[in-house]
Amino acid sequence: GPTAAAAAQTAPAAAAGVEEEVDLESLPRTEESYQLAVACSRVYLFDKTPGTLCVTATKLYFFVRGDRDGSKGYHVWELADIQQIFNRRYVASSALEFFVASSGRGYLFEFGHKKALVRLATALASAASSASGRRVDFIKDARRVFKKEGWTALWQRREISTFQYLMALNKYAGRTLNDVAQ
């Protein structure tokens, strides 16, 4: 689990547009200490689940708010499996969505404060890059990245299907399968 010194610290977080502190002692113990913990909500279809995203050296955890022992359910992702991190908009707030390589699935999280989102996305990109041995970027300008990656040329040369092209186009346009309100 986290060291006693790490557990005694608090990590700045965001909720309701105001910086708040996440008490690391209130989070379930893990094998590694937390590098950063940020309050947010996981968005999936019609549901928003408040909780805390925690970055360690090799994993990313999402703990449901108020869950001290992990019994309310949590999610864990290997940082080496994180492929891309996108800046998103969700309703009137800031959000990020990351995609994992093993499933191709995206996970959307809403933050009450843009500063908290940027801090978490920057730390997550750095930790995922270290864990995977390849560069993982926090993509703020998706249109530029879409052009740079040459999706249109791939489609025109018939190297990818129309479905693959449209899925990429929608992903880079900021649309997500996690938000049915789009």
N, C-alpha and C positions, 0 to 999 in steps of 0.2 A: 504494500500500500504506500501512500504518500509518506514522506518523512514527516516527523513531528514539526519541523520548522516550516515545511511547505503547507501542512495542514493548518497551522496557526495563522497563515497569511490569509488575506482576502484579495480577491481579484476584481477589478472594476468591471461592471457589467451595465447593461442598458435594459430598461423596460419603461414603457409609457413615456418615452421621450426624455427621460431624466436619468443621468448616470446614477447607478446604485452599486452597492457592493454585493458580491456573491461570497458568502461565508463558505470556504472550502471544507470546513469541519462538518457542515450540514450535508455534504455530498457523500454518496457511497464510496467506500475505499476501493482502490484499484491496485494492480501490481506496480504501476508506475505513478510518479508524482505528476500533478497537473501543472502544465506550463502556462495555461490560460483557461479561465472559466468565464463564460459570458451568458447572461440571461437572454432568452429569446423564446420564440414559439415555433414549433414544427407545424407546417401547413401541409395538409393532405386532404384533397378534395374539399369537403364541406367542414372539415374539422381543424381546429387550432389547439395544439397541446402546449401549454406553457412549461418551460423547463430550463435547463442549462446545458450548453454545449461546452465540453471540456476537451482540450488538446493535451495529449501526452507525447512522449517521444515517438511512439509507434502507432497510437490509436486515437480515434476521435469518438467521444462518448456523448450521448444525449440522455440526460436524466430528467424524468418527469418532476416538476416542481413539488417539493415537500417529500421526496422519496429519499429517506436517509439510508436505506439498506438495499436498494435495488429491487424491492418486491413489487413496486408499482409498474415495473417494466422499464426497460431502457434499450437503447440501440447502441451498437458499437460497430465501427468501421475501421479496417486496417488503413492507415495513412498511405501505404504503398499502393492501395487499390484506388485511391482517389485520382481521377483523370483530369477533370476540369472544375473550375470554380467560377461561377458567373455572378455578377452584380444583377439583381432583379428589382422590380417594383412589385409591391403587393398592396393592393388597395391604396392607402395614402402613406405607406411607410416604406422603409428600406428592407431589402431582403437579399439573401444569397441562396444560390442553388449549386450544389456540387453533384457531380456524376461519378459513379464508380465503374471501373473497367470490367469487373467480373460479371455484372448483370446489365450494365448500360443504363441503370436506373438513376434517376435524379431525386434529390432530397431538398426540399425548400424550407427555409427558416426565415422568419420575420424578426426584425430587431426594432426596438422602439427608438433607437438613436443611431444615426449614420456613423458616428465615431466608433461605436462598439462593433458595428458590422465591419468596418475597415480594419480595425485592430484584429478581429477574429480571422477575417479573410487573409490578411497578410501573414499572420502566425500560421494559419492552416496551410497556405501555399508553401511557406518555408519548410514546415515540418513534413509535409507530404513529399516535397522535393528531396529532402534529406532521406526519408524512409524508402523512397522508390528508386533513388539514384537517377531520376530524370526530372526535367524541369516541369513544374506544375504552376501555372500562372493564375492569378486572380484577374479574370477577364472583365475589364470595365468597358472597353470599346469592342463589342462583339461584331459589329459590322466590319471593322477593319480586319479582325481575325478571320472572319468568314471569307473575305476576299483573299487574304494572305494564304489561307489553306487551300484555295483553289477549288472549292466545291462546284462552282458553275462549270469550270473547265472539265472536271471529272465527269459531270453529268453529260455535258455536250459530247465528250469522247465515249460515252456509254460505258464508262468504267464503274459507275454506280447506277442503281435503278432510280426511277423517278420518285419512288417512295422514299428511298434513302436521302435523295436530294431534298425533298419536301420536309422530311424530319429534321435534317440539318438546318435548313432555312428557317423553320419554326423555332428551333432551339436557339439559334443565333439572333433571331428577331425578338427574343425575350419571352416567348410563349413556353408554358410548362404544362405538363400533364397533371401536376399537383394542384393547380388552381383552376377550378371549373368556372370561376367568375370571368375569365378572359374572353 
